[in-house]
């Protein structure tokens, strides 16, 4: 579904927080998921060692990626799987559309794949008059509402149960006003079972692709990827090329980390290992670049390709929790999205690295140890030097730089500021001051820290 | 240049210097005093049920009763009675009517409740997902502490498909309320034999 790409994060976030109780609920719900993650992580004494292993395995894989992709391709082909390569989203969409046309397919089910969101696949097919049915419950809910997922693991986390009830009443004929999650899930189960059974094509994402075996692993809790892939005569699995890992034994490290980091579960309900098509079935893998090889060449940012899409950085982020996924106007929101998306389109996504307090919580919870907050800070510098930052922000930063480079002027300005705030508080406590929005200005201190220090040092 | 060639060429040009793979030392990994108890506790916490058995006779009775009641049951365990073969001839519509499936598990993992199933145990890949209720039998001696131990014993590439299955199908996509029985099996009972 399309994102509103003209609205910048700050503006979209301002809209999101207009409903204060709902913002608080969103914030608390995601923090609860973060706490579940902590409990699961603390249950394993080797947690930090696991993160280190995961990080090193991914670093190694990136440093030998061309060879691993070739090994993977060779083994997958030997398993009877057709391997396709796509340089960008348009290429990816065309490859799948060719398969659809060749087989005269009209009934398609798709399990969660952030890559297909990144490639704008649903809109592409829609324009061709073909409908894909998203089968993850959260994705089905947002699809029926003509919205984009707001979170990569919990796609409908921005919605309340009454919203889901209204949507299902409209599209699935459920009782009006019945908000019981059990009842609503059962309605979706019945509705989607029909879709699985009649599907001619199942599209899935890929969590991990194993070079050594040519196999790939797909993780779900609902079982929707398996219901589609094992029922349909054709299965297409789509993957960004960074999903590669060297050996099957490395899956142990990642499967131990993934669900614990994502939702606090010890493992997802289903971790399905696909090797060969079943008898009579066709199986395809589409390997997508879409800017990833460029990111691999950026020494400061290549580590972002270690990401396993657990969304722990979303759940912990004070900005994400209080601004909602749609404010990020991209398929992958949150802190990790803010370091991936400027690579895909620097101009359109120049606002995202600024949607952070740089508190570093994202880097602390990341199961593959991506230095997310450092990269956010580095992206800001790249974006300013490339001229992608708007003139007010640039003027502000320049003014600040001028001031900070002149200690005498800085001290004078500080003194003036403190006096003005004390004597004429209305000058700062008004709507024209963006810092006054949703905040009270602090009481101005009588003296600066420097003055206090000099005074006390003498004593 | 084909997409394949250009992608590989860019990766070769842009990849960092070779970094070594880490060695995974199992001495660094959690140990459990009682694997069976740990397994049972975790599986119950993720919505599964457990039964400890000396031998399979009580399960044989349950199976026979269900069959006598006319429930559509599919059995893949020889010790339970007649095994349903040629499941691959059944369509998704046929399998959607299965009430309970009985399947042998290969390895169970104490840290997370997961059980490995090879495709040959299932008879049809769709079976453990599409059945309404799932019963899995594992041998006590096949419970291992962690995923590392499990992968050391498994050959994931031996068959066309395999799955680590942990509990019944579930979702929390509606306001984070946990609902058991999303698309897959509504219940999982694991019988631990031995």
Interface residues (C-beta under 8 A of the other chain):
Chain A: X29 X32 X33 X44 X45 X46 X49 X52 X53 X56 X57 X59 X60 X62 X63 X64 X65 X66 X69 X70 X79 X85 X86 X87 X91 X135 X136 X137 X138 X141 X154 X155 X156 X157 X159 X160 X161 X164 X181 X182 X184 X185 X186 X188 X189 X192 X193 X196 X197 X210 X212 X213 X214 X215 X221 X222 X223 X224 X226 X227 X230 X231 X241 X246 X248 X249 X251 X252 X253 X255 X256 X263 X265 X266 X267 X268 X269 X270 X271 X272 X273 X274 X275 X276 X277 X278 X279 X287 X289 X293 X294 X296 X297 X299 X302
Chain B: X2 X3 X4 X6 X7 X8 X10 X11 X12 X13 X14 X15 X16 X17 X18 X19 X20 X21 X22 X24 X28 X29 X30 X42 X46 X88 X92 X93 X96 X109 X111 X112 X113 X114 X124 X125 X126 X129 X130 X146 X147 X148 X150 X151 X152 X154 X156 X157 X159 X160 X161 X162 X163 X164 X165 X166 X167 X168 X169 X170 X171 X172 X173 X174 X175 X176 X177 X179 X181 X182 X183 X184 X185
